[in-house]
Structures are given as structure tokens and as C-alpha cells.
Amino acid sequence: MNGPDRLPWRTLLGDALLAAPARGAAAADPNRPLLAALVAGQAAGDGCLPADLGLGEAVWCHLLATYFPGQQPQPYQRAVERIPEWPDLQRLLLANRAATSASELIVASIVATACAGRDHLWQDLGLSSRDQLSELMWRNFPGLARANSGDMKWKKFLYRQFCAEEGIYVCPAPSCGVCKDYAKCFGPEN
């Protein structure tokens, strides 16, 4: 869980990551600050992401070498629950990507991995606010961001999109507006 005592350390680590000159296209990649926030959050022990953010060792090392050369943040070691729907969630994200940056592939894997967590998606990603998650979604997956016009909580929204594609409808009411769980799905997460 995110805690106020970790925020200054996370900020310092994020700043140190961004101070390292990125290589090639990564230098101008608009995802670079978000990737720094994800790495810093994980290293601070926030969220549920494993040490490699769910990317695998090779992609993790490439991410650090390309986006934050010379930086070796000490990741927080934790086991992560594997979820069977991971490939489907990743596929949903990739099908809705902005197609403006190769880093969208990395972000899709990280978001799909964080869906295994038990908190709100922004918390499971180790971000400091839901606003950061909304920025991530708009930048990387604008089709999904536009479709979430009712401000549904992101993890619930992603699962709902995935389930709708599979023909699985779990809402106990004919529409969300009359569902007794409406407040659990929509509204603030803070």
C-alpha cells in the first residue's frame, strides 16, 4: 500500500532515474516519466509488482539500460500471484494501444501483471495516485480511456471489457445505474 513516509524516497528515486540520459527514442518517449514512477513505486515496496515488473529478466534489463542507463534500483522482492487471464488482459490492452511508442508493449505487460493485485489498479501498479493511472491509460490505451466514460474503476473496467469480449456478463442488474454495487465500481478510489 502506498504510504506518505515512502513518497519522498519514491520521488528522489524517480528523479534519479529521470536524471540518467535515456538512449535513442527512449529519450523522447512520453512514457519515460510513467515508467520511472512504476520502477520507483516497485522499489519502494508499493503495489504488487514483482522485481522485474512482470516483464521477465531480459525485457527488464533492456528497460533499465534503454530508459535509465547506469541506474540499478534495488527492487522490492515479492512473489506475484499468476492469473490465468493475464494473456487476455494483455491482448485487450494491446488491441487498444495508441501505437505511438514501442514502450506501450511494456506498459501493457506491466498493467496486465498488476491486475493480479488485491487493491485498486493504481495502487497495485505502485503509482502515487489514480490520476497517474488515468494519464497512463490515456497515453497508451486511448480507446479504452474513451470507453471508460463513466469513470469506472480501472481494474473493474478492464475486466468488464475482457468479459464482454468473451460474452461473460457479471453485472447482477440489467444496467450499472441500478446495480446495488454501483458505488464499488464507479467513483473515487482515494
C-alpha positions in Angstrom: 0.0 0.0 0.0 1.2 3.5 -0.7 2.3 5.4 2.4 3.2 9.0 3.0 6.5 8.0 4.5 7.7 6.5 1.3 6.6 9.4 -1.0 9.8 11.5 -0.6 12.0 8.4 -1.2 9.9 7.4 -4.3 10.2 11.0 -5.6 14.0 11.0 -5.1 14.4 7.7 -6.9 12.1 8.8 -9.7 14.1 11.9 -10.1 17.4 9.9 -10.1 16.0 7.6 -12.8 15.0 10.5 -15.0 18.3 12.3 -14.5 20.0 9.4 -16.3 20.1 10.3 -20.1 18.0 7.8 -22.0 19.2 6.2 -25.2 17.7 6.7 -28.6 14.0 7.0 -28.9 13.6 6.4 -25.2 14.9 10.0 -24.5 11.7 11.5 -26.1 9.3 8.7 -25.1 6.4 10.3 -23.2 6.1 7.1 -21.2 9.5 7.6 -19.6 8.2 9.6 -16.5 5.5 7.0 -16.0 8.0 4.1 -16.3 10.2 5.9 -13.7 7.2 6.2 -11.4 6.4 2.4 -11.8 10.1 1.5 -11.2 10.3 3.8 -8.2 7.0 2.6 -6.7 8.0 -1.1 -7.0 11.4 -0.3 -5.4 9.7 1.4 -2.6 7.6 -1.7 -1.9 4.4 -0.2 -3.1 1.9 -2.2 -5.2 2.1 -5.8 -6.1 4.5 -5.9 -9.0 7.4 -8.4 -8.9 11.0 -7.2 -9.1 11.0 -7.3 -12.9 7.6 -5.6 -13.1 6.3 -8.8 -14.7 8.4 -8.2 -17.8 10.9 -11.1 -17.5 14.6 -10.6 -16.9 15.6 -9.8 -20.5 13.0 -7.1 -21.0 13.5 -5.7 -17.5 17.3 -5.3 -18.2 16.5 -3.7 -21.6 14.1 -1.3 -19.9 16.7 -0.1 -17.4 19.6 0.0 -20.0 17.5 2.0 -22.5 15.3 4.3 -20.4 17.5 4.7 -17.3 21.1 3.8 -18.2 23.5 3.3 -15.3 20.7 3.1 -12.8 20.3 -0.1 -10.8 17.3 0.5 -8.4 17.1 -2.2 -5.8 13.7 -3.8 -6.5 11.5 -4.9 -3.7 11.4 -8.8 -3.7 8.0 -10.3 -3.7 6.2 -13.3 -5.2 3.3 -12.4 -7.5 0.2 -14.4 -8.0 -0.2 -15.6 -11.6 -3.6 -15.1 -13.1 -4.9 -17.2 -15.9 -6.5 -14.2 -17.7 -3.1 -12.4 -18.0 -2.7 -13.1 -21.7 -6.3 -12.0 -22.4 -5.8 -8.7 -20.4 -2.5 -8.0 -22.2 -4.2 -8.7 -25.6 -7.1 -6.3 -24.7 -4.6 -3.6 -23.8 -2.5 -4.2 -26.9 -5.6 -4.2 -29.2 -6.4 -0.7 -27.8 -2.9 0.8 -27.8 -2.1 4.2 -29.2 0.6 2.8 -31.5 2.8 5.8 -31.0 5.6 4.2 -28.9 7.2 0.8 -28.5 7.0 1.2 -24.8 3.2 0.6 -25.0 4.1 -3.1 -25.2 6.0 -2.9 -22.0 3.2 -0.9 -20.3 0.6 -3.4 -21.4 2.5 -6.2 -19.7 3.0 -4.3 -16.5 -0.7 -3.3 -16.3 -1.8 -6.9 -17.0 0.6 -8.1 -14.3 -0.8 -5.6 -11.8 -4.3 -6.9 -12.3 -3.3 -9.8 -10.1 -3.2 -7.4 -7.1 -5.9 -7.0 -4.5 -6.1 -3.2 -4.4 -7.1 -0.5 -6.9 -5.1 -0.8 -10.1 -3.2 2.4 -9.4 -2.2 1.1 -6.0 -1.2 -2.3 -7.4 1.0 -0.6 -10.0 2.7 1.3 -7.2 1.7 4.7 -8.5 1.1 7.6 -6.2 -2.4 8.4 -7.5 -5.3 7.4 -9.7 -4.5 10.5 -11.8 -1.2 8.9 -12.8 -3.1 5.7 -13.9 -5.5 7.8 -15.9 -2.6 9.5 -17.6 -1.1 6.1 -18.3 -4.3 4.8 -19.8 -4.9 7.9 -22.0 -1.4 8.0 -23.3 -1.1 4.3 -24.0 -4.6 2.9 -24.5 -6.8 5.9 -25.6 -9.6 3.7 -26.9 -10.1 2.1 -23.5 -9.8 5.5 -21.8 -12.5 6.9 -24.0 -14.7 3.9 -23.4 -14.5 4.4 -19.7 -16.8 7.4 -19.9 -18.5 6.6 -16.6 -15.2 6.8 -14.6 -15.4 3.1 -13.7 -12.5 1.9 -11.5 -9.8 0.8 -13.9 -9.4 -2.8 -12.9 -13.1 -3.4 -12.9 -13.4 -1.7 -16.2 -10.6 -3.8 -17.8 -12.2 -7.0 -16.5 -15.6 -5.9 -17.7 -14.2 -5.2 -21.2 -12.4 -8.6 -21.2 -15.6 -10.4 -20.0 -17.8 -8.6 -22.6 -15.5 -9.7 -25.4 -15.8 -13.3 -24.0 -19.6 -13.0 -23.7 -19.4 -13.1 -19.9 -21.7 -10.6 -18.2 -21.4 -10.5 -14.4 -23.4 -7.4 -13.6 -26.4 -8.6 -11.4 -28.7 -5.8 -12.8 -29.7 -5.0 -16.3 -27.7 -1.8 -16.2 -25.0 -0.5 -13.9 -27.0 2.5 -12.9 -29.5 0.3 -10.9 -26.9 -2.2 -9.6 -26.5 -2.4 -5.8 -22.7 -2.5 -6.3 -22.6 0.8 -8.3 -20.5 2.6 -5.7 -17.9 -0.2 -5.7 -17.4 0.1 -9.4 -17.6 3.9 -10.1 -16.3 7.0 -8.3 -13.3 8.0 -6.3 -10.6 5.5 -5.3 -8.7 7.6 -2.8 
